[in-house]
Amino acid sequence: MGGLVTLIIIILVALLFVVIANVKVVPQAHAYIIERLGAYEDTWSVGFHIKLPFFDKIARKVVLKEQVADFAPQPVITKDNVTMRIDTVVFYQITDPKLYAYGVENPLMAIENLTSTTLRNVIGELELDQTLTSREIINAKMRASLDEATDPWGIKVNRVELKNIIPPAEIQNAMERQMKAERERREAVTRAEGEKKANVTVAEGKKEAAILEAEAEKQSAILKAEAQKERMIREAEGEAEAILKVQQAKADGIRMLKEAGADAAVLQIKSLEAFEKAADGKATKIIIPSDIQGLAGLATSMKEVINDSVGAPKA
């Protein structure tokens, strides 16, 4: 009886181990391909699964995350017969685990060979300069071609990048010389632009100085003209004031004579005084008014009468 119980316990433990061994949990971003008796049975997605002991097996574990395949440089020939080496990086993702498991024997090797062939076809249509400057175009063409070719394998190509383009040594040297010449040209252009800006700054400074100097001379001339004008105005005002004062004095003299009741004889005597002053001048010719001539004759006659009276003997 004790041996039977022991056998039952052993059987139960064995069954428990079998059950535990056939319980599987598929992690995130993974898929399991299940075969039963060698034939495809199912594709397990994320979660808890139990396979049939001794009949089912996990034929392949597939990673569904995006993967990167970095391939070694491949020799390619451009349209103008230049041989270069290009290495590519392919970003792909498995979208159908069943097709990926049964579509091709070695998917990664198939992608590499397909990438190499497609790269030769694309580069063969371009010249060297286009190859060096058209990476985006090459990437787009290769991605479209690879994605179409790998679709029956359950693989989607998301991106293709040309990691490095290695031209021949002589072309690299020529490119380096060209880049050096371009840098020197840019330096020369930058230097010339700097000198131009400096010259423009100096010229603008000289121009500004000339403008300021001309403005100063203009202001100085204006001030001098205004001072000259002011001086002439003051001189004119002084002369006008002197003339007014002389005229005023003459007018006052005439008015005083009139107020004093001076007769014609007094006025004639004043005229003789004025004539005497005129005669004292340096003029060689004097024009005497007719009335003054008459007065002068009268004065001579009176002088003779007086002299006769003085010289006559007394009675």
GUZABA-719770 format. One record per residue (C-alpha): residue number from 1; residue in one letter; x, y, z. Coordinates in pm, 1 decimal. Layout:
@resi NUM resn A x X y Y z Z
...
END
This chain:
@resi 1 resn M x 0.0 y 0.0 z 0.0
@resi 2 resn G x 278.8 y 242.2 z 80.1
@resi 3 resn G x 450.7 y 173.3 z -251.2
@resi 4 resn L x 132.3 y 260.5 z -444.1
@resi 5 resn V x 98.8 y 594.8 z -268.0
@resi 6 resn T x 458.8 y 673.0 z -347.7
@resi 7 resn L x 402.1 y 592.5 z -713.3
@resi 8 resn I x 97.7 y 814.1 z -728.7
@resi 9 resn I x 289.2 y 1100.8 z -573.1
@resi 10 resn I x 570.6 y 1057.2 z -820.6
@resi 11 resn I x 324.4 y 1057.0 z -1109.6
@resi 12 resn L x 154.0 y 1371.1 z -981.7
@resi 13 resn V x 486.1 y 1547.2 z -938.9
@resi 14 resn A x 586.8 y 1446.1 z -1290.0
@resi 15 resn L x 257.4 y 1571.0 z -1429.6
@resi 16 resn L x 305.2 y 1895.8 z -1240.5
@resi 17 resn F x 647.8 y 1941.8 z -1391.5
@resi 18 resn V x 509.7 y 1864.7 z -1736.3
@resi 19 resn V x 232.0 y 2121.2 z -1695.5
@resi 20 resn I x 473.7 y 2382.6 z -1564.3
@resi 21 resn A x 710.8 y 2313.5 z -1852.0
@resi 22 resn N x 434.0 y 2366.3 z -2107.9
@resi 23 resn V x 306.2 y 2692.5 z -1957.9
@resi 24 resn K x 453.3 y 2985.5 z -2144.1
@resi 25 resn V x 427.2 y 3362.8 z -2109.5
@resi 26 resn V x 501.2 y 3568.5 z -2420.3
@resi 27 resn P x 661.8 y 3903.6 z -2329.3
@resi 28 resn Q x 580.6 y 4243.1 z -2481.7
@resi 29 resn A x 689.8 y 4302.7 z -2843.9
@resi 30 resn H x 745.3 y 3932.5 z -2905.8
@resi 31 resn A x 563.8 y 3653.7 z -3087.2
@resi 32 resn Y x 607.5 y 3272.4 z -3073.3
@resi 33 resn I x 558.3 y 3042.8 z -3372.9
@resi 34 resn I x 398.3 y 2712.2 z -3256.2
@resi 35 resn E x 426.9 y 2392.5 z -3457.4
@resi 36 resn R x 232.7 y 2071.2 z -3387.8
@resi 37 resn L x 390.8 y 1754.3 z -3513.4
@resi 38 resn G x 613.9 y 1962.3 z -3745.0
@resi 39 resn A x 336.5 y 2172.5 z -3900.9
@resi 40 resn Y x 249.1 y 2533.3 z -3831.3
@resi 41 resn E x -18.6 y 2549.6 z -3563.0
@resi 42 resn D x -44.0 y 2901.7 z -3423.6
@resi 43 resn T x 124.5 y 3233.4 z -3349.7
@resi 44 resn W x 124.6 y 3329.7 z -2985.0
@resi 45 resn S x 106.5 y 3697.4 z -2902.5
@resi 46 resn V x 169.8 y 3867.3 z -2568.4
@resi 47 resn G x 24.2 y 3680.8 z -2264.5
@resi 48 resn F x -23.2 y 3341.5 z -2096.7
@resi 49 resn H x -25.3 y 3025.9 z -2313.8
@resi 50 resn I x -15.0 y 2642.3 z -2263.9
@resi 51 resn K x 111.6 y 2413.6 z -2533.0
@resi 52 resn L x 20.4 y 2052.1 z -2580.2
@resi 53 resn P x 293.6 y 1835.1 z -2426.8
@resi 54 resn F x 493.8 y 1617.0 z -2658.1
@resi 55 resn F x 301.2 y 1744.5 z -2964.3
@resi 56 resn D x 351.1 y 2121.8 z -2971.8
@resi 57 resn K x 679.6 y 2304.3 z -2978.2
@resi 58 resn I x 795.6 y 2662.5 z -3007.8
@resi 59 resn A x 947.7 y 2669.4 z -3355.2
@resi 60 resn R x 1065.8 y 3035.0 z -3344.7
@resi 61 resn K x 1066.7 y 3333.9 z -3117.3
@resi 62 resn V x 1020.1 y 3654.9 z -3315.8
@resi 63 resn V x 1108.2 y 4005.8 z -3196.5
@resi 64 resn L x 855.3 y 4263.2 z -3318.9
@resi 65 resn K x 1054.4 y 4574.1 z -3225.2
@resi 66 resn E x 1231.2 y 4782.3 z -3489.9
@resi 67 resn Q x 1576.6 y 4642.2 z -3553.4
@resi 68 resn V x 1892.5 y 4782.2 z -3709.9
@resi 69 resn A x 2116.1 y 4601.5 z -3957.2
@resi 70 resn D x 2455.3 y 4765.7 z -4018.2
@resi 71 resn F x 2614.2 y 4618.0 z -4329.6
@resi 72 resn A x 2981.2 y 4632.4 z -4428.5
@resi 73 resn P x 3089.7 y 4871.4 z -4709.0
@resi 74 resn Q x 2996.3 y 4748.7 z -5055.2
@resi 75 resn P x 3189.8 y 4838.3 z -5373.4
@resi 76 resn V x 2972.0 y 5021.3 z -5625.9
@resi 77 resn I x 3037.5 y 5190.8 z -5960.6
@resi 78 resn T x 2884.6 y 5525.7 z -6052.5
@resi 79 resn K x 2752.9 y 5623.6 z -6395.3
@resi 80 resn D x 3083.6 y 5796.8 z -6477.5
@resi 81 resn N x 3280.4 y 5478.1 z -6390.2
@resi 82 resn V x 3409.6 y 5580.6 z -6047.8
@resi 83 resn T x 3440.6 y 5294.7 z -5799.8
@resi 84 resn M x 3358.4 y 5376.6 z -5440.5
@resi 85 resn R x 3264.3 y 5194.7 z -5123.4
@resi 86 resn I x 2936.6 y 5260.5 z -4943.2
@resi 87 resn D x 2812.8 y 5110.9 z -4618.6
@resi 88 resn T x 2444.8 y 5121.9 z -4537.6
@resi 89 resn V x 2223.5 y 5095.6 z -4231.1
@resi 90 resn V x 1877.4 y 4941.0 z -4265.7
@resi 91 resn F x 1601.3 y 4992.4 z -4008.0
@resi 92 resn Y x 1340.8 y 4717.0 z -4039.6
@resi 93 resn Q x 1055.7 y 4566.9 z -3840.9
@resi 94 resn I x 881.5 y 4226.6 z -3852.6
@resi 95 resn T x 512.2 y 4274.3 z -3919.4
@resi 96 resn D x 408.7 y 3911.5 z -3991.6
@resi 97 resn P x 585.9 y 3649.8 z -3774.6
@resi 98 resn K x 455.2 y 3353.4 z -3980.8
@resi 99 resn L x 588.3 y 3494.5 z -4310.3
@resi 100 resn Y x 912.9 y 3588.0 z -4138.8
@resi 101 resn A x 951.4 y 3230.6 z -4005.3
@resi 102 resn Y x 864.3 y 3050.6 z -4328.4
@resi 103 resn G x 923.1 y 3310.4 z -4601.3
@resi 104 resn V x 1301.5 y 3301.7 z -4626.0
@resi 105 resn E x 1571.0 y 3082.7 z -4472.9
@resi 106 resn N x 1800.7 y 3360.4 z -4344.7
@resi 107 resn P x 1611.3 y 3692.9 z -4345.6
@resi 108 resn L x 1906.7 y 3905.8 z -4235.2
@resi 109 resn M x 2137.5 y 3768.8 z -4503.9
@resi 110 resn A x 1859.8 y 3811.5 z -4758.6
@resi 111 resn I x 1818.2 y 4176.1 z -4658.8
@resi 112 resn E x 2194.5 y 4232.5 z -4685.8
@resi 113 resn N x 2217.7 y 4084.1 z -5033.7
@resi 114 resn L x 1908.9 y 4269.3 z -5145.1
@resi 115 resn T x 2049.9 y 4594.8 z -5007.0
@resi 116 resn S x 2378.0 y 4545.0 z -5192.6
@resi 117 resn T x 2200.0 y 4476.4 z -5521.9
@resi 118 resn T x 1963.4 y 4768.4 z -5486.5
@resi 119 resn L x 2251.2 y 5001.5 z -5393.3
@resi 120 resn R x 2442.6 y 4907.8 z -5709.6
@resi 121 resn N x 2135.6 y 4970.2 z -5923.4
@resi 122 resn V x 2064.8 y 5311.0 z -5772.0
@resi 123 resn I x 2426.0 y 5435.0 z -5770.5
@resi 124 resn G x 2477.3 y 5309.7 z -6126.7
@resi 125 resn E x 2225.1 y 5568.6 z -6245.2
@resi 126 resn L x 2407.2 y 5859.9 z -6080.0
@resi 127 resn E x 2737.9 y 6033.4 z -6140.7
@resi 128 resn L x 2995.2 y 6092.6 z -5868.0
@resi 129 resn D x 2885.7 y 6448.2 z -5783.8
@resi 130 resn Q x 2520.2 y 6341.9 z -5768.3
@resi 131 resn T x 2609.3 y 6049.6 z -5543.3
@resi 132 resn L x 2786.6 y 6279.4 z -5298.0
@resi 133 resn T x 2505.9 y 6536.3 z -5291.1
@resi 134 resn S x 2192.2 y 6323.2 z -5324.5
@resi 135 resn R x 2188.8 y 6106.3 z -5014.1
@resi 136 resn E x 1823.6 y 6174.5 z -4939.8
@resi 137 resn I x 1720.2 y 6072.0 z -5289.9
@resi 138 resn I x 1928.3 y 5753.2 z -5270.7
@resi 139 resn N x 1786.3 y 5669.1 z -4926.1
@resi 140 resn A x 1428.6 y 5714.4 z -5048.1
@resi 141 resn K x 1478.4 y 5500.0 z -5358.2
@resi 142 resn M x 1645.0 y 5219.7 z -5162.0
@resi 143 resn R x 1380.0 y 5219.2 z -4889.9
@resi 144 resn A x 1098.3 y 5193.0 z -5143.4
@resi 145 resn S x 1272.4 y 4912.1 z -5332.5
@resi 146 resn L x 1367.3 y 4713.2 z -5020.6
@resi 147 resn D x 1025.1 y 4752.4 z -4860.1
@resi 148 resn E x 856.4 y 4612.7 z -5169.2
@resi 149 resn A x 1100.7 y 4321.6 z -5195.3
@resi 150 resn T x 1080.5 y 4222.7 z -4827.3
@resi 151 resn D x 703.2 y 4244.0 z -4799.6
@resi 152 resn P x 656.0 y 3868.8 z -4882.4
@resi 153 resn W x 891.7 y 3790.4 z -4594.3
@resi 154 resn G x 675.2 y 3973.1 z -4338.6
@resi 155 resn I x 935.6 y 4249.1 z -4304.9
@resi 156 resn K x 878.0 y 4622.2 z -4336.2
@resi 157 resn V x 1178.4 y 4845.1 z -4414.4
@resi 158 resn N x 1126.8 y 5177.5 z -4234.5
@resi 159 resn R x 1448.7 y 5361.3 z -4328.4
@resi 160 resn V x 1769.0 y 5316.9 z -4521.8
@resi 161 resn E x 2067.9 y 5541.5 z -4449.1
@resi 162 resn L x 2396.7 y 5570.8 z -4634.9
@resi 163 resn K x 2628.3 y 5561.9 z -4338.2
@resi 164 resn N x 2948.0 y 5644.5 z -4522.7
@resi 165 resn I x 3057.0 y 5710.5 z -4881.6
@resi 166 resn I x 3423.6 y 5631.5 z -4942.1
@resi 167 resn P x 3550.9 y 5752.3 z -5282.1
@resi 168 resn P x 3893.2 y 5652.6 z -5422.0
@resi 169 resn A x 4206.0 y 5805.5 z -5264.5
@resi 170 resn E x 4282.1 y 6036.6 z -5558.5
@resi 171 resn I x 3928.8 y 6169.6 z -5555.2
@resi 172 resn Q x 3947.1 y 6222.8 z -5180.0
@resi 173 resn N x 4268.6 y 6423.1 z -5227.0
@resi 174 resn A x 4108.3 y 6629.8 z -5502.4
@resi 175 resn M x 3804.3 y 6690.3 z -5283.0
@resi 176 resn E x 4026.4 y 6797.2 z -4993.9
@resi 177 resn R x 4212.9 y 7039.6 z -5221.0
@resi 178 resn Q x 3882.3 y 7173.0 z -5347.4
@resi 179 resn M x 3751.7 y 7216.8 z -4993.5
@resi 180 resn K x 4074.8 y 7391.7 z -4895.6
@resi 181 resn A x 4047.0 y 7624.6 z -5192.8
@resi 182 resn E x 3682.6 y 7693.1 z -5104.1
@resi 183 resn R x 3778.8 y 7774.8 z -4745.3
@resi 184 resn E x 4052.9 y 8008.3 z -4865.2
@resi 185 resn R x 3808.0 y 8173.2 z -5102.9
@resi 186 resn R x 3557.9 y 8224.2 z -4824.1
@resi 187 resn E x 3830.9 y 8365.4 z -4601.1
@resi 188 resn A x 3934.5 y 8604.4 z -4878.5
@resi 189 resn V x 3573.7 y 8709.9 z -4931.1
@resi 190 resn T x 3526.0 y 8759.8 z -4557.9
@resi 191 resn R x 3849.1 y 8957.7 z -4535.7
@resi 192 resn A x 3751.7 y 9172.2 z -4835.5
@resi 193 resn E x 3408.7 y 9238.0 z -4685.6
@resi 194 resn G x 3574.4 y 9338.2 z -4357.7
@resi 195 resn E x 3811.7 y 9576.2 z -4535.6
@resi 196 resn K x 3522.2 y 9715.1 z -4736.1
@resi 197 resn K x 3323.6 y 9779.1 z -4420.8
@resi 198 resn A x 3628.8 y 9941.9 z -4261.8
@resi 199 resn N x 3681.3 y 10165.5 z -4564.2
@resi 200 resn V x 3314.8 y 10256.6 z -4566.5
@resi 201 resn T x 3334.0 y 10339.2 z -4196.2
@resi 202 resn V x 3642.1 y 10560.3 z -4250.5
@resi 203 resn A x 3478.9 y 10730.2 z -4549.8
@resi 204 resn E x 3162.7 y 10791.5 z -4351.5
@resi 205 resn G x 3373.2 y 10934.2 z -4068.4
@resi 206 resn K x 3552.5 y 11169.0 z -4309.1
@resi 207 resn K x 3223.2 y 11264.1 z -4466.8
@resi 208 resn E x 3070.7 y 11335.8 z -4128.5
@resi 209 resn A x 3377.3 y 11540.7 z -4029.7
@resi 210 resn A x 3359.9 y 11738.2 z -4356.9
@resi 211 resn I x 2989.3 y 11800.5 z -4303.1
@resi 212 resn L x 3052.9 y 11918.3 z -3947.9
@resi 213 resn E x 3341.0 y 12141.3 z -4064.1
@resi 214 resn A x 3128.0 y 12289.8 z -4342.9
@resi 215 resn E x 2844.8 y 12342.0 z -4097.0
@resi 216 resn A x 3084.6 y 12515.3 z -3857.7
@resi 217 resn E x 3216.8 y 12741.2 z -4136.6
@resi 218 resn K x 2860.5 y 12815.5 z -4238.1
@resi 219 resn Q x 2765.3 y 12909.4 z -3884.3
@resi 220 resn S x 3082.3 y 13120.3 z -3853.4
@resi 221 resn A x 3004.0 y 13303.5 z -4179.8
@resi 222 resn I x 2647.7 y 13359.9 z -4065.9
@resi 223 resn L x 2768.2 y 13499.8 z -3733.6
@resi 224 resn K x 3022.6 y 13725.1 z -3908.7
@resi 225 resn A x 2757.0 y 13848.5 z -4152.2
@resi 226 resn E x 2517.5 y 13914.5 z -3869.5
@resi 227 resn A x 2789.7 y 14102.1 z -3676.8
@resi 228 resn Q x 2875.0 y 14309.2 z -3988.1
@resi 229 resn K x 2509.3 y 14378.6 z -4043.5
@resi 230 resn E x 2465.2 y 14482.0 z -3681.7
@resi 231 resn R x 2770.1 y 14711.2 z -3702.9
@resi 232 resn M x 2647.4 y 14876.7 z -4023.7
@resi 233 resn I x 2300.8 y 14921.1 z -3875.4
@resi 234 resn R x 2448.0 y 15081.6 z -3565.6
@resi 235 resn E x 2672.5 y 15310.0 z -3775.1
@resi 236 resn A x 2378.5 y 15408.7 z -3992.6
@resi 237 resn E x 2165.9 y 15472.0 z -3687.1
@resi 238 resn G x 2449.6 y 15686.2 z -3538.5
@resi 239 resn E x 2486.3 y 15888.9 z -3858.9
@resi 240 resn A x 2111.6 y 15929.6 z -3883.8
@resi 241 resn E x 2096.2 y 16040.5 z -3522.9
@resi 242 resn A x 2380.0 y 16293.2 z -3581.5
@resi 243 resn I x 2203.7 y 16432.5 z -3888.0
@resi 244 resn L x 1883.9 y 16458.5 z -3691.1
@resi 245 resn K x 2063.8 y 16640.4 z -3412.2
@resi 246 resn V x 2228.0 y 16888.0 z -3659.5
@resi 247 resn Q x 1897.6 y 16951.3 z -3828.3
@resi 248 resn Q x 1733.2 y 16987.7 z -3492.4
@resi 249 resn A x 1999.7 y 17239.3 z -3388.9
@resi 250 resn K x 1949.3 y 17440.3 z -3708.2
@resi 251 resn A x 1577.3 y 17428.1 z -3663.6
@resi 252 resn D x 1616.7 y 17543.6 z -3301.1
@resi 253 resn G x 1843.1 y 17831.0 z -3414.4
@resi 254 resn I x 1595.4 y 17947.1 z -3673.9
@resi 255 resn R x 1314.0 y 17917.0 z -3425.2
@resi 256 resn M x 1508.1 y 18122.0 z -3168.9
@resi 257 resn L x 1579.7 y 18391.7 z -3427.9
@resi 258 resn K x 1214.9 y 18405.9 z -3513.7
@resi 259 resn E x 1116.1 y 18423.1 z -3147.5
@resi 260 resn A x 1372.7 y 18701.9 z -3091.9
@resi 261 resn G x 1209.6 y 18910.3 z -3370.5
@resi 262 resn A x 1521.7 y 18928.5 z -3588.3
@resi 263 resn D x 1470.0 y 19153.5 z -3895.7
@resi 264 resn A x 1619.8 y 19128.0 z -4238.5
@resi 265 resn A x 1934.8 y 19319.5 z -4137.4
@resi 266 resn V x 2014.2 y 19066.9 z -3866.0
@resi 267 resn L x 1959.1 y 18779.9 z -4106.5
@resi 268 resn Q x 2192.8 y 18948.4 z -4354.2
@resi 269 resn I x 2455.5 y 18987.8 z -4087.9
@resi 270 resn K x 2424.9 y 18616.1 z -4007.8
@resi 271 resn S x 2468.5 y 18551.5 z -4376.0
@resi 272 resn L x 2787.8 y 18759.7 z -4374.7
@resi 273 resn E x 2918.9 y 18559.4 z -4085.6
@resi 274 resn A x 2850.2 y 18238.2 z -4274.5
@resi 275 resn F x 3022.4 y 18387.3 z -4578.3
@resi 276 resn E x 3322.6 y 18481.2 z -4368.3
@resi 277 resn K x 3357.1 y 18124.5 z -4250.5
@resi 278 resn A x 3326.1 y 18002.0 z -4603.6
@resi 279 resn A x 3593.2 y 18247.9 z -4720.2
@resi 280 resn D x 3836.2 y 18117.1 z -4458.9
@resi 281 resn G x 3825.4 y 17772.6 z -4627.7
@resi 282 resn K x 4058.0 y 17648.7 z -4892.5
@resi 283 resn A x 3809.4 y 17688.6 z -5175.9
@resi 284 resn T x 3955.1 y 17887.5 z -5472.0
@resi 285 resn K x 3621.4 y 17985.9 z -5608.0
@resi 286 resn I x 3329.1 y 18125.3 z -5407.9
@resi 287 resn I x 2985.0 y 18206.5 z -5544.3
@resi 288 resn I x 2826.2 y 18496.0 z -5354.8
@resi 289 resn P x 2449.9 y 18543.4 z -5361.7
@resi 290 resn S x 2323.5 y 18876.5 z -5502.2
@resi 291 resn D x 2171.4 y 18996.5 z -5181.1
@resi 292 resn I x 2498.8 y 18949.2 z -4998.5
@resi 293 resn Q x 2678.7 y 19150.0 z -5270.4
@resi 294 resn G x 2441.4 y 19440.6 z -5212.4
@resi 295 resn L x 2497.1 y 19421.3 z -4843.5
@resi 296 resn A x 2870.7 y 19425.7 z -4897.3
@resi 297 resn G x 2843.0 y 19744.9 z -5108.3
@resi 298 resn L x 2634.6 y 19905.9 z -4838.9
@resi 299 resn A x 2897.9 y 19821.3 z -4583.7
@resi 300 resn T x 3171.0 y 19984.6 z -4799.1
@resi 301 resn S x 2971.2 y 20303.0 z -4841.2
@resi 302 resn M x 2913.8 y 20332.2 z -4471.9
@resi 303 resn K x 3285.2 y 20279.6 z -4407.7
@resi 304 resn E x 3376.0 y 20570.7 z -4643.5
@resi 305 resn V x 3120.7 y 20804.6 z -4481.4
@resi 306 resn I x 3261.3 y 20729.7 z -4142.0
@resi 307 resn N x 3617.4 y 20786.4 z -4260.3
@resi 308 resn D x 3525.5 y 21123.2 z -4416.4
@resi 309 resn S x 3360.4 y 21235.7 z -4098.8
@resi 310 resn V x 3668.4 y 21151.4 z -3895.7
@resi 311 resn G x 3914.6 y 21316.6 z -4138.1
@resi 312 resn A x 3727.9 y 21650.4 z -4184.1
@resi 313 resn P x 3868.0 y 21958.5 z -3996.1
@resi 314 resn K x 3659.1 y 22097.8 z -3722.1
@resi 315 resn A x 3492.8 y 22443.6 z -3772.8
END
